[in-house]
């Protein structure tokens, strides 16, 4: 069996299993199984595939056909140019969330008084860790309600930053000491109906990280309410949410003492990040 024919076999299995990106997924799974880059894989097409790799590759293709995301199969996800460890305990970081990192970095640049930043609902730690790697002088802490997610976050801090950051297990801001110059969060914001649809197809990501109540607003509204007493006057709140919820969140931020509301679009041009400054 050549590497080319293994790739073709994987493509065809994934294609008939109606995977969205069968070619890309087959290539990534094969390259990861062989511990080589995609480029090296292309260059090795005529070579033969060692049988132990073939067995592992087939195992991985089977999981992909069952709907498990590539990131959970290979336990890796690129985010903000950094490779994060991920598994079923955390949401797979989305490219849209990179905009949250950029929004915070932009606010820090415009407001040099920002020193302390807290990442709520951190999951894999992708926001906190990306910020710490580009802005090492920031005092960054992170929290999550899920102890399982915090284990993953801790592992990513050690592997990527080679240092620990303060991590708290907390229901939103409940058990977090101190006040911050900025709080950022990618909270669960999908609607009850969206989550039900995902459950129906056996979506493997943690529901806790996705379900934002009936309308998707519940957790974001609680964060806005609690932030008043946890963000220093003149400090900022940055939230990722769903495009249809932006109007309501903007009104709520204004009602709860925030001004200078800004909205940033995601890569598809939809409103995805909202931020405001505490008066
Ligand atoms: N953006 C994610 C999705 O569409 C949801 C993330 C979240 O709820 N924080 O699947």
py3Dmol code that shows the C-alpha trace and the ligand (Angstrom):
import py3Dmol

protein = """\
ATOM      1  CA  UNK A   1       0.000   0.000   0.000  1.00  0.00           C
ATOM      2  CA  UNK A   2       1.489   3.349  -1.033  1.00  0.00           C
ATOM      3  CA  UNK A   3       0.933   6.561   0.866  1.00  0.00           C
ATOM      4  CA  UNK A   4      -0.979   7.860  -2.156  1.00  0.00           C
ATOM      5  CA  UNK A   5      -3.400   4.944  -2.144  1.00  0.00           C
ATOM      6  CA  UNK A   6      -3.905   5.256   1.648  1.00  0.00           C
ATOM      7  CA  UNK A   7      -4.752   8.904   1.139  1.00  0.00           C
ATOM      8  CA  UNK A   8      -7.187   8.035  -1.678  1.00  0.00           C
ATOM      9  CA  UNK A   9      -8.814   5.357   0.436  1.00  0.00           C
ATOM     10  CA  UNK A  10      -9.256   7.796   3.318  1.00  0.00           C
ATOM     11  CA  UNK A  11     -10.689  10.437   1.011  1.00  0.00           C
ATOM     12  CA  UNK A  12     -13.239   8.055  -0.386  1.00  0.00           C
ATOM     13  CA  UNK A  13     -14.297   6.711   3.062  1.00  0.00           C
ATOM     14  CA  UNK A  14     -14.785  10.240   4.391  1.00  0.00           C
ATOM     15  CA  UNK A  15     -16.516  11.410   1.199  1.00  0.00           C
ATOM     16  CA  UNK A  16     -19.131   8.633   1.420  1.00  0.00           C
ATOM     17  CA  UNK A  17     -19.557   9.320   5.154  1.00  0.00           C
ATOM     18  CA  UNK A  18     -20.510  12.880   4.071  1.00  0.00           C
ATOM     19  CA  UNK A  19     -17.671  14.568   5.939  1.00  0.00           C
ATOM     20  CA  UNK A  20     -17.505  18.233   4.803  1.00  0.00           C
ATOM     21  CA  UNK A  21     -13.801  18.318   3.942  1.00  0.00           C
ATOM     22  CA  UNK A  22     -12.869  14.709   3.076  1.00  0.00           C
ATOM     23  CA  UNK A  23      -9.590  15.405   1.272  1.00  0.00           C
ATOM     24  CA  UNK A  24      -8.176  17.800   3.850  1.00  0.00           C
ATOM     25  CA  UNK A  25      -9.195  15.539   6.736  1.00  0.00           C
ATOM     26  CA  UNK A  26      -7.675  12.427   5.123  1.00  0.00           C
ATOM     27  CA  UNK A  27      -4.415  14.299   4.537  1.00  0.00           C
ATOM     28  CA  UNK A  28      -4.247  15.667   8.090  1.00  0.00           C
ATOM     29  CA  UNK A  29      -5.052  12.288   9.658  1.00  0.00           C
ATOM     30  CA  UNK A  30      -2.458  10.507   7.532  1.00  0.00           C
ATOM     31  CA  UNK A  31       0.275  13.108   8.092  1.00  0.00           C
ATOM     32  CA  UNK A  32      -0.409  13.185  11.857  1.00  0.00           C
ATOM     33  CA  UNK A  33      -0.357   9.392  12.049  1.00  0.00           C
ATOM     34  CA  UNK A  34       3.039   9.367  10.328  1.00  0.00           C
ATOM     35  CA  UNK A  35       4.300  12.304  12.450  1.00  0.00           C
ATOM     36  CA  UNK A  36       5.209  14.288   9.335  1.00  0.00           C
ATOM     37  CA  UNK A  37       4.088  17.600   7.811  1.00  0.00           C
ATOM     38  CA  UNK A  38       1.514  17.788   5.001  1.00  0.00           C
ATOM     39  CA  UNK A  39       4.299  18.925   2.648  1.00  0.00           C
ATOM     40  CA  UNK A  40       6.428  15.915   3.507  1.00  0.00           C
ATOM     41  CA  UNK A  41       3.376  13.701   3.017  1.00  0.00           C
ATOM     42  CA  UNK A  42       2.869  15.011  -0.553  1.00  0.00           C
ATOM     43  CA  UNK A  43       6.535  14.416  -1.313  1.00  0.00           C
ATOM     44  CA  UNK A  44       6.216  10.840   0.009  1.00  0.00           C
ATOM     45  CA  UNK A  45       3.173   9.773  -2.063  1.00  0.00           C
ATOM     46  CA  UNK A  46       5.002   7.021  -4.022  1.00  0.00           C
ATOM     47  CA  UNK A  47       6.540   5.466  -0.861  1.00  0.00           C
ATOM     48  CA  UNK A  48       4.956   2.551   0.893  1.00  0.00           C
ATOM     49  CA  UNK A  49       3.040   3.051   4.134  1.00  0.00           C
ATOM     50  CA  UNK A  50       4.324   0.984   7.091  1.00  0.00           C
ATOM     51  CA  UNK A  51       1.514  -1.376   8.251  1.00  0.00           C
ATOM     52  CA  UNK A  52       1.464  -0.057  11.846  1.00  0.00           C
ATOM     53  CA  UNK A  53       0.686   3.421  10.516  1.00  0.00           C
ATOM     54  CA  UNK A  54      -2.016   2.021   8.236  1.00  0.00           C
ATOM     55  CA  UNK A  55      -3.811   0.352  11.163  1.00  0.00           C
ATOM     56  CA  UNK A  56      -3.743   3.548  13.226  1.00  0.00           C
ATOM     57  CA  UNK A  57      -4.827   5.656  10.243  1.00  0.00           C
ATOM     58  CA  UNK A  58      -7.819   3.366   9.624  1.00  0.00           C
ATOM     59  CA  UNK A  59      -8.775   3.633  13.288  1.00  0.00           C
ATOM     60  CA  UNK A  60      -8.692   7.428  13.032  1.00  0.00           C
ATOM     61  CA  UNK A  61     -10.693   7.445   9.780  1.00  0.00           C
ATOM     62  CA  UNK A  62     -13.341   5.343  11.518  1.00  0.00           C
ATOM     63  CA  UNK A  63     -13.653   7.916  14.308  1.00  0.00           C
ATOM     64  CA  UNK A  64     -13.902  10.731  11.762  1.00  0.00           C
ATOM     65  CA  UNK A  65     -16.689   8.834   9.939  1.00  0.00           C
ATOM     66  CA  UNK A  66     -18.520   8.661  13.285  1.00  0.00           C
ATOM     67  CA  UNK A  67     -18.506  12.465  13.421  1.00  0.00           C
ATOM     68  CA  UNK A  68     -15.630  13.039  15.842  1.00  0.00           C
ATOM     69  CA  UNK A  69     -13.814  16.264  14.864  1.00  0.00           C
ATOM     70  CA  UNK A  70     -10.249  15.943  13.549  1.00  0.00           C
ATOM     71  CA  UNK A  71      -9.030  18.085  16.470  1.00  0.00           C
ATOM     72  CA  UNK A  72     -10.296  15.567  19.026  1.00  0.00           C
ATOM     73  CA  UNK A  73      -8.817  12.652  17.070  1.00  0.00           C
ATOM     74  CA  UNK A  74      -5.333  14.146  16.875  1.00  0.00           C
ATOM     75  CA  UNK A  75      -5.686  16.117  20.164  1.00  0.00           C
ATOM     76  CA  UNK A  76      -4.488  19.318  18.527  1.00  0.00           C
ATOM     77  CA  UNK A  77      -5.903  22.599  17.285  1.00  0.00           C
ATOM     78  CA  UNK A  78      -4.070  25.575  15.790  1.00  0.00           C
ATOM     79  CA  UNK A  79      -5.275  28.843  17.242  1.00  0.00           C
ATOM     80  CA  UNK A  80      -3.584  32.203  16.812  1.00  0.00           C
ATOM     81  CA  UNK A  81      -0.540  30.423  15.343  1.00  0.00           C
ATOM     82  CA  UNK A  82      -0.188  28.251  18.475  1.00  0.00           C
ATOM     83  CA  UNK A  83      -0.873  24.519  18.742  1.00  0.00           C
ATOM     84  CA  UNK A  84      -3.259  23.776  21.642  1.00  0.00           C
ATOM     85  CA  UNK A  85      -3.956  20.369  23.152  1.00  0.00           C
ATOM     86  CA  UNK A  86      -7.711  19.654  22.998  1.00  0.00           C
ATOM     87  CA  UNK A  87      -9.980  16.755  23.888  1.00  0.00           C
ATOM     88  CA  UNK A  88     -13.659  16.161  24.667  1.00  0.00           C
ATOM     89  CA  UNK A  89     -13.349  18.115  27.922  1.00  0.00           C
ATOM     90  CA  UNK A  90     -13.174  21.445  26.040  1.00  0.00           C
ATOM     91  CA  UNK A  91     -14.680  23.253  23.074  1.00  0.00           C
ATOM     92  CA  UNK A  92     -12.467  23.164  19.986  1.00  0.00           C
ATOM     93  CA  UNK A  93     -11.192  26.765  19.592  1.00  0.00           C
ATOM     94  CA  UNK A  94     -12.803  28.500  16.584  1.00  0.00           C
ATOM     95  CA  UNK A  95     -11.000  30.883  14.220  1.00  0.00           C
ATOM     96  CA  UNK A  96     -13.650  33.526  15.080  1.00  0.00           C
ATOM     97  CA  UNK A  97     -12.360  33.602  18.647  1.00  0.00           C
ATOM     98  CA  UNK A  98      -8.998  34.865  17.342  1.00  0.00           C
ATOM     99  CA  UNK A  99     -10.871  38.143  16.793  1.00  0.00           C
ATOM    100  CA  UNK A 100     -11.522  38.305  20.549  1.00  0.00           C
ATOM    101  CA  UNK A 101      -7.754  38.025  21.130  1.00  0.00           C
ATOM    102  CA  UNK A 102      -7.103  40.758  18.560  1.00  0.00           C
ATOM    103  CA  UNK A 103      -9.781  43.003  20.068  1.00  0.00           C
ATOM    104  CA  UNK A 104      -8.201  42.718  23.509  1.00  0.00           C
ATOM    105  CA  UNK A 105      -4.716  43.322  22.064  1.00  0.00           C
ATOM    106  CA  UNK A 106      -6.048  46.452  20.297  1.00  0.00           C
ATOM    107  CA  UNK A 107      -7.632  47.794  23.498  1.00  0.00           C
ATOM    108  CA  UNK A 108      -4.395  47.159  25.424  1.00  0.00           C
ATOM    109  CA  UNK A 109      -2.449  49.088  22.790  1.00  0.00           C
ATOM    110  CA  UNK A 110      -4.840  52.060  22.918  1.00  0.00           C
ATOM    111  CA  UNK A 111      -5.069  51.974  26.730  1.00  0.00           C
ATOM    112  CA  UNK A 112      -1.636  51.395  28.235  1.00  0.00           C
ATOM    113  CA  UNK A 113      -3.223  51.421  31.729  1.00  0.00           C
ATOM    114  CA  UNK A 114      -4.580  47.904  31.169  1.00  0.00           C
ATOM    115  CA  UNK A 115      -2.481  45.467  33.224  1.00  0.00           C
ATOM    116  CA  UNK A 116      -4.793  42.852  34.709  1.00  0.00           C
ATOM    117  CA  UNK A 117      -6.862  40.741  32.347  1.00  0.00           C
ATOM    118  CA  UNK A 118      -9.185  37.877  33.248  1.00  0.00           C
ATOM    119  CA  UNK A 119     -10.399  35.262  30.755  1.00  0.00           C
ATOM    120  CA  UNK A 120     -13.772  33.844  31.832  1.00  0.00           C
ATOM    121  CA  UNK A 121     -15.092  30.501  30.501  1.00  0.00           C
ATOM    122  CA  UNK A 122     -11.546  29.820  29.356  1.00  0.00           C
ATOM    123  CA  UNK A 123     -11.968  26.173  28.228  1.00  0.00           C
ATOM    124  CA  UNK A 124      -8.693  25.120  26.598  1.00  0.00           C
ATOM    125  CA  UNK A 125      -7.204  28.478  27.645  1.00  0.00           C
ATOM    126  CA  UNK A 126      -6.861  29.629  24.048  1.00  0.00           C
ATOM    127  CA  UNK A 127      -7.688  33.314  24.703  1.00  0.00           C
ATOM    128  CA  UNK A 128      -5.651  33.674  27.903  1.00  0.00           C
ATOM    129  CA  UNK A 129      -2.622  31.790  26.592  1.00  0.00           C
ATOM    130  CA  UNK A 130      -2.567  33.577  23.214  1.00  0.00           C
ATOM    131  CA  UNK A 131      -2.743  36.946  24.995  1.00  0.00           C
ATOM    132  CA  UNK A 132       0.028  36.005  27.419  1.00  0.00           C
ATOM    133  CA  UNK A 133       2.261  34.895  24.558  1.00  0.00           C
ATOM    134  CA  UNK A 134       1.865  38.138  22.590  1.00  0.00           C
ATOM    135  CA  UNK A 135       1.678  40.466  25.612  1.00  0.00           C
ATOM    136  CA  UNK A 136       3.838  38.811  28.299  1.00  0.00           C
ATOM    137  CA  UNK A 137       3.748  41.854  30.579  1.00  0.00           C
ATOM    138  CA  UNK A 138      -0.013  41.471  31.144  1.00  0.00           C
ATOM    139  CA  UNK A 139      -1.152  39.857  34.390  1.00  0.00           C
ATOM    140  CA  UNK A 140      -3.457  37.205  32.985  1.00  0.00           C
ATOM    141  CA  UNK A 141      -5.701  34.860  34.939  1.00  0.00           C
ATOM    142  CA  UNK A 142      -8.404  32.506  33.749  1.00  0.00           C
ATOM    143  CA  UNK A 143     -11.383  30.577  35.088  1.00  0.00           C
ATOM    144  CA  UNK A 144     -13.985  28.020  34.136  1.00  0.00           C
ATOM    145  CA  UNK A 145     -16.875  26.307  35.894  1.00  0.00           C
ATOM    146  CA  UNK A 146     -15.539  22.971  34.649  1.00  0.00           C
ATOM    147  CA  UNK A 147     -12.671  21.392  36.585  1.00  0.00           C
ATOM    148  CA  UNK A 148     -12.094  19.111  33.573  1.00  0.00           C
ATOM    149  CA  UNK A 149     -11.607  22.106  31.275  1.00  0.00           C
ATOM    150  CA  UNK A 150      -9.178  23.651  33.762  1.00  0.00           C
ATOM    151  CA  UNK A 151      -7.037  20.490  33.617  1.00  0.00           C
ATOM    152  CA  UNK A 152      -6.700  20.987  29.856  1.00  0.00           C
ATOM    153  CA  UNK A 153      -6.016  24.701  30.289  1.00  0.00           C
ATOM    154  CA  UNK A 154      -3.308  23.970  32.875  1.00  0.00           C
ATOM    155  CA  UNK A 155      -1.630  21.495  30.531  1.00  0.00           C
ATOM    156  CA  UNK A 156      -1.654  24.080  27.721  1.00  0.00           C
ATOM    157  CA  UNK A 157      -0.162  26.745  30.028  1.00  0.00           C
ATOM    158  CA  UNK A 158       2.714  24.411  30.931  1.00  0.00           C
ATOM    159  CA  UNK A 159       3.370  23.262  27.376  1.00  0.00           C
ATOM    160  CA  UNK A 160       2.949  26.584  25.571  1.00  0.00           C
ATOM    161  CA  UNK A 161       3.877  29.264  28.099  1.00  0.00           C
ATOM    162  CA  UNK A 162       6.191  27.079  30.218  1.00  0.00           C
ATOM    163  CA  UNK A 163       4.666  28.794  33.227  1.00  0.00           C
ATOM    164  CA  UNK A 164       1.445  28.729  35.190  1.00  0.00           C
ATOM    165  CA  UNK A 165      -1.110  31.519  35.293  1.00  0.00           C
ATOM    166  CA  UNK A 166      -3.653  31.909  38.118  1.00  0.00           C
ATOM    167  CA  UNK A 167      -6.557  29.545  37.339  1.00  0.00           C
ATOM    168  CA  UNK A 168      -9.826  29.440  39.253  1.00  0.00           C
ATOM    169  CA  UNK A 169     -12.709  27.014  39.196  1.00  0.00           C
ATOM    170  CA  UNK A 170     -15.676  29.329  39.439  1.00  0.00           C
ATOM    171  CA  UNK A 171     -19.264  29.769  38.324  1.00  0.00           C
ATOM    172  CA  UNK A 172     -18.597  32.912  36.263  1.00  0.00           C
ATOM    173  CA  UNK A 173     -17.102  35.586  38.553  1.00  0.00           C
ATOM    174  CA  UNK A 174     -18.340  34.061  41.824  1.00  0.00           C
ATOM    175  CA  UNK A 175     -15.040  32.822  43.327  1.00  0.00           C
ATOM    176  CA  UNK A 176     -12.570  35.123  41.624  1.00  0.00           C
ATOM    177  CA  UNK A 177     -10.555  37.425  43.832  1.00  0.00           C
ATOM    178  CA  UNK A 178      -9.682  41.029  42.950  1.00  0.00           C
ATOM    179  CA  UNK A 179     -10.742  43.445  40.237  1.00  0.00           C
ATOM    180  CA  UNK A 180      -9.516  43.647  36.668  1.00  0.00           C
ATOM    181  CA  UNK A 181      -8.709  46.245  34.040  1.00  0.00           C
ATOM    182  CA  UNK A 182     -10.293  43.988  31.448  1.00  0.00           C
ATOM    183  CA  UNK A 183     -12.444  40.875  31.393  1.00  0.00           C
ATOM    184  CA  UNK A 184     -12.757  38.821  28.214  1.00  0.00           C
ATOM    185  CA  UNK A 185     -15.054  35.845  27.684  1.00  0.00           C
ATOM    186  CA  UNK A 186     -16.219  33.447  25.037  1.00  0.00           C
ATOM    187  CA  UNK A 187     -19.196  32.184  27.045  1.00  0.00           C
ATOM    188  CA  UNK A 188     -21.693  29.562  25.924  1.00  0.00           C
ATOM    189  CA  UNK A 189     -24.091  31.453  23.630  1.00  0.00           C
ATOM    190  CA  UNK A 190     -25.920  28.956  21.453  1.00  0.00           C
ATOM    191  CA  UNK A 191     -29.713  28.793  21.775  1.00  0.00           C
ATOM    192  CA  UNK A 192     -31.575  25.833  23.287  1.00  0.00           C
ATOM    193  CA  UNK A 193     -32.777  24.866  19.824  1.00  0.00           C
ATOM    194  CA  UNK A 194     -29.253  24.959  18.318  1.00  0.00           C
ATOM    195  CA  UNK A 195     -27.949  22.768  21.136  1.00  0.00           C
ATOM    196  CA  UNK A 196     -30.844  20.317  20.706  1.00  0.00           C
ATOM    197  CA  UNK A 197     -29.989  20.000  17.005  1.00  0.00           C
ATOM    198  CA  UNK A 198     -26.353  19.309  17.908  1.00  0.00           C
ATOM    199  CA  UNK A 199     -27.339  16.689  20.495  1.00  0.00           C
ATOM    200  CA  UNK A 200     -29.509  14.950  17.900  1.00  0.00           C
ATOM    201  CA  UNK A 201     -26.515  14.376  15.648  1.00  0.00           C
ATOM    202  CA  UNK A 202     -24.333  13.301  18.584  1.00  0.00           C
ATOM    203  CA  UNK A 203     -22.164  16.433  18.624  1.00  0.00           C
ATOM    204  CA  UNK A 204     -19.195  15.558  20.856  1.00  0.00           C
ATOM    205  CA  UNK A 205     -18.367  18.980  22.332  1.00  0.00           C
ATOM    206  CA  UNK A 206     -19.349  19.708  25.967  1.00  0.00           C
ATOM    207  CA  UNK A 207     -22.899  21.108  26.099  1.00  0.00           C
ATOM    208  CA  UNK A 208     -21.843  23.162  29.117  1.00  0.00           C
ATOM    209  CA  UNK A 209     -19.522  25.150  26.846  1.00  0.00           C
ATOM    210  CA  UNK A 210     -22.205  25.810  24.217  1.00  0.00           C
ATOM    211  CA  UNK A 211     -25.614  26.176  25.865  1.00  0.00           C
ATOM    212  CA  UNK A 212     -26.459  29.806  26.554  1.00  0.00           C
ATOM    213  CA  UNK A 213     -30.038  29.180  27.749  1.00  0.00           C
ATOM    214  CA  UNK A 214     -33.201  29.309  25.649  1.00  0.00           C
ATOM    215  CA  UNK A 215     -32.219  32.422  23.658  1.00  0.00           C
ATOM    216  CA  UNK A 216     -28.440  32.042  24.020  1.00  0.00           C
ATOM    217  CA  UNK A 217     -28.271  35.145  26.201  1.00  0.00           C
ATOM    218  CA  UNK A 218     -28.366  33.795  29.730  1.00  0.00           C
ATOM    219  CA  UNK A 219     -24.650  33.507  30.508  1.00  0.00           C
ATOM    220  CA  UNK A 220     -23.659  36.704  28.669  1.00  0.00           C
ATOM    221  CA  UNK A 221     -26.296  38.670  30.586  1.00  0.00           C
ATOM    222  CA  UNK A 222     -25.030  37.281  33.883  1.00  0.00           C
ATOM    223  CA  UNK A 223     -21.468  38.210  32.953  1.00  0.00           C
ATOM    224  CA  UNK A 224     -22.482  41.785  32.140  1.00  0.00           C
ATOM    225  CA  UNK A 225     -24.373  42.056  35.467  1.00  0.00           C
ATOM    226  CA  UNK A 226     -21.492  40.622  37.538  1.00  0.00           C
ATOM    227  CA  UNK A 227     -18.775  42.561  35.706  1.00  0.00           C
ATOM    228  CA  UNK A 228     -19.863  45.900  37.137  1.00  0.00           C
ATOM    229  CA  UNK A 229     -18.256  45.000  40.455  1.00  0.00           C
ATOM    230  CA  UNK A 230     -15.261  43.092  39.052  1.00  0.00           C
ATOM    231  CA  UNK A 231     -14.029  45.560  36.425  1.00  0.00           C
ATOM    232  CA  UNK A 232     -12.256  48.670  37.661  1.00  0.00           C
ATOM    233  CA  UNK A 233     -13.822  52.013  36.642  1.00  0.00           C
ATOM    234  CA  UNK A 234     -12.589  52.812  33.121  1.00  0.00           C
ATOM    235  CA  UNK A 235     -11.887  49.097  32.495  1.00  0.00           C
ATOM    236  CA  UNK A 236     -13.252  46.988  29.664  1.00  0.00           C
ATOM    237  CA  UNK A 237     -15.470  43.988  29.008  1.00  0.00           C
ATOM    238  CA  UNK A 238     -14.981  42.020  25.760  1.00  0.00           C
ATOM    239  CA  UNK A 239     -17.519  39.308  24.883  1.00  0.00           C
ATOM    240  CA  UNK A 240     -17.857  36.904  21.999  1.00  0.00           C
ATOM    241  CA  UNK A 241     -21.465  36.143  21.076  1.00  0.00           C
ATOM    242  CA  UNK A 242     -23.805  35.258  18.245  1.00  0.00           C
ATOM    243  CA  UNK A 243     -24.502  37.940  15.595  1.00  0.00           C
ATOM    244  CA  UNK A 244     -28.289  38.125  16.269  1.00  0.00           C
ATOM    245  CA  UNK A 245     -27.680  38.815  19.978  1.00  0.00           C
ATOM    246  CA  UNK A 246     -25.494  41.906  19.526  1.00  0.00           C
ATOM    247  CA  UNK A 247     -28.332  44.481  19.699  1.00  0.00           C
ATOM    248  CA  UNK A 248     -29.669  43.121  22.999  1.00  0.00           C
ATOM    249  CA  UNK A 249     -26.187  42.846  24.504  1.00  0.00           C
ATOM    250  CA  UNK A 250     -25.355  46.394  23.456  1.00  0.00           C
ATOM    251  CA  UNK A 251     -28.498  47.697  25.227  1.00  0.00           C
ATOM    252  CA  UNK A 252     -27.706  45.685  28.303  1.00  0.00           C
ATOM    253  CA  UNK A 253     -24.131  46.946  28.454  1.00  0.00           C
ATOM    254  CA  UNK A 254     -25.461  50.530  28.332  1.00  0.00           C
ATOM    255  CA  UNK A 255     -28.074  49.791  31.047  1.00  0.00           C
ATOM    256  CA  UNK A 256     -25.383  48.292  33.278  1.00  0.00           C
ATOM    257  CA  UNK A 257     -22.984  51.228  33.231  1.00  0.00           C
ATOM    258  CA  UNK A 258     -20.866  50.591  30.138  1.00  0.00           C
ATOM    259  CA  UNK A 259     -20.129  53.185  27.453  1.00  0.00           C
ATOM    260  CA  UNK A 260     -18.134  53.367  24.193  1.00  0.00           C
ATOM    261  CA  UNK A 261     -19.729  50.161  22.930  1.00  0.00           C
ATOM    262  CA  UNK A 262     -17.917  48.658  19.953  1.00  0.00           C
ATOM    263  CA  UNK A 263     -18.712  45.652  17.774  1.00  0.00           C
ATOM    264  CA  UNK A 264     -16.136  43.740  15.728  1.00  0.00           C
ATOM    265  CA  UNK A 265     -16.986  41.425  12.827  1.00  0.00           C
ATOM    266  CA  UNK A 266     -15.729  37.878  12.455  1.00  0.00           C
ATOM    267  CA  UNK A 267     -13.926  36.419   9.440  1.00  0.00           C
ATOM    268  CA  UNK A 268     -17.252  35.939   7.642  1.00  0.00           C
ATOM    269  CA  UNK A 269     -18.224  39.596   8.210  1.00  0.00           C
ATOM    270  CA  UNK A 270     -20.815  38.832  10.934  1.00  0.00           C
ATOM    271  CA  UNK A 271     -20.939  40.775  14.205  1.00  0.00           C
ATOM    272  CA  UNK A 272     -19.147  38.528  16.664  1.00  0.00           C
ATOM    273  CA  UNK A 273     -17.350  40.509  19.375  1.00  0.00           C
ATOM    274  CA  UNK A 274     -18.853  43.242  21.535  1.00  0.00           C
ATOM    275  CA  UNK A 275     -16.937  45.420  23.966  1.00  0.00           C
ATOM    276  CA  UNK A 276     -17.618  48.308  26.285  1.00  0.00           C
ATOM    277  CA  UNK A 277     -15.877  50.512  28.848  1.00  0.00           C
ATOM    278  CA  UNK A 278     -17.078  50.694  32.414  1.00  0.00           C
ATOM    279  CA  UNK A 279     -17.897  54.292  33.361  1.00  0.00           C
TER     280      UNK A 279
END
"""
ligand_1 = """\
10
LIG
N -19.041 29.638 18.043
C -19.417 28.371 18.571
C -20.282 27.621 17.579
O -20.878 28.224 16.749
C -20.164 28.549 19.864
C -19.229 28.956 20.928
C -19.868 29.338 22.185
O -21.036 29.032 22.483
N -19.124 30.032 22.920
O -20.322 26.402 17.596
"""
view = py3Dmol.view(width=600, height=400)
view.addModel(protein, "pdb")
view.setStyle({"model": 0}, {"cartoon": {"style": "trace"}})
view.addModel(ligand_1, "xyz")
view.setStyle({"model": 1}, {"stick": {}})
view.zoomTo()
view.show()
